[in-house]
Amino acid sequence: MMADHVLSDLQHGKAECRVVKVDRASEVHVLHDLNVTTQLRGDFATAYTEGDNTHVHATDTQKNSVYALAREHGITSPEAFLLVLAEHWAAQPWVTGTWFAAEQFTWERLAANGHSFVRSGQDTRTAWVQTYGSVDGEAFVLGGLKDLVVLKSTGSEFHGFPRDRFTTLAETDDRILATSVSATWRYGSRQARPSQEQARSTEDIDFDAAYDAVRAALLDAFATTHSLALQQTIHAMATAALDACADIDEIRIECPNKHHFLVDLAPFGLDNPGEVFFAADRPYGLISATVTRSGAEAEPRAWVGVG
């Protein structure tokens, strides 16, 4: 007799829909370049158990909605555009929840004219919108960045850690600290519903200004914190971000420790007063933390599926 196994966590969508929107309202064009992923949750069980696609919104349809809604509503910020998608799909039959993600690639306008650009920056802006229930249900908006590679050539120490028979790492009071910052922050409860007004307006929260403020705060805290551990630097960066942007309630930061080891040049008759290093790519330390604004409530559902 076949066991009654339980089917759960059903979702489907289209991954990495690359959409480039050109705003031609003036001779100086504005370029938005997003990589969008869609996922719908809902009453789709018969597609899995019986191959019945009656309730399945095809992933190709979801892809097409990205391009059509970009034309109809434009793109002002990745967060605002994902709210447009959430408003549309949360209202569709058999959909009980949605999950949308976006990466934004930055282009810098060239001085020669208003329509030529060059890709700029190594870091990538990220965003997520997640809804629960129908169009009147809850929505959570997250912003973020990844691949923000930073390095400081002094102002970092690491000592006082436990030692046992496996410990070979030497303590140091001056080292290179390098990492690639991934940070994700959750906007506050004012973005609680995927309503038409909220999805099409940034009057409540200026997502671009919030992103700029958080990114600047992260960089400033990294540069100015005399670090006794990467953990301390992460906490300082998260705290600075919350202080810099009142619109966010929670931030998660993950940082690999990009180790730089002093090269022993003695075999070549040379000293090495902290000038020549070997940059190791692996293995690496991986440090992370979440910091929540004092008085703000945790929202674990906002983080489901967020990498």
FENKA-V196565 format. One record per backbone hydrogen bond with DSSP energy under -0.5 kcal/mol. CO is the residue of the C=O (numbers start at 1). NH is the residue of the N-H. Records with the same first field share a line. If there is no record, write none. Layout:
CO->NH + NH
//
This chain:
3->5
5->7
10->42
12->40
14->38
16->18
17->19 + 36
19->21 + 34
20->22
21->23 + 32
22->24
23->30
27->29
30->23
32->21 + 34
33->105
34->19 + 36
35->103
36->17
37->101
39->99
40->12
41->96 + 97
42->44
44->47 + 48
45->48 + 49
46->50 + 51 + 52
51->53
53->56
55->57
56->58
58->62
59->63
60->64
61->65
62->66
63->66 + 67
64->68
65->69
66->70
67->71
68->72
69->73
70->74
77->76 + 81
78->82
79->83
80->84
81->85
82->86
83->87
84->88
85->89
86->90
87->91
88->91
89->92
92->95
94->43 + 96
96->133
97->41
98->131
99->39
100->129
101->37
102->127
103->35
104->125
105->33
106->120
108->118
110->113
114->29
116->110
118->108
124->146
125->104
126->144
127->102
128->142
129->100
130->140
131->98
132->138
134->137
137->194
138->132
140->130
141->187
142->128
143->185
144->126
145->183
146->124
147->149
148->181
150->179
152->177
155->227
156->175
158->172
164->167
166->168
172->158
176->178
177->152
178->258
179->150 + 181
180->256
181->148
182->254
183->145
184->252
185->143 + 187
186->249 + 250
188->191
189->192
190->192
192->139
193->195
195->199
196->200
197->201
198->201
205->207
206->210
207->211
208->212
209->213
210->214
211->215
212->216
213->217
214->218
215->219
216->220
217->221
218->222
219->223
220->224
221->225
224->226
225->227
227->157
229->233
230->234
231->235
232->236
233->237
234->238
235->239
236->240
237->241
238->242
239->243
240->244
241->245
245->248
247->188
249->293
250->186
251->291
252->184
253->289
254->182
255->287
256->180 + 258
257->259 + 285
259->280
261->278
263->265
265->268 + 270
266->269
272->274
276->263
277->279
278->261 + 280
285->257
287->255
289->253
291->251
293->296
299->302
300->303
301->304
303->306
305->307
//
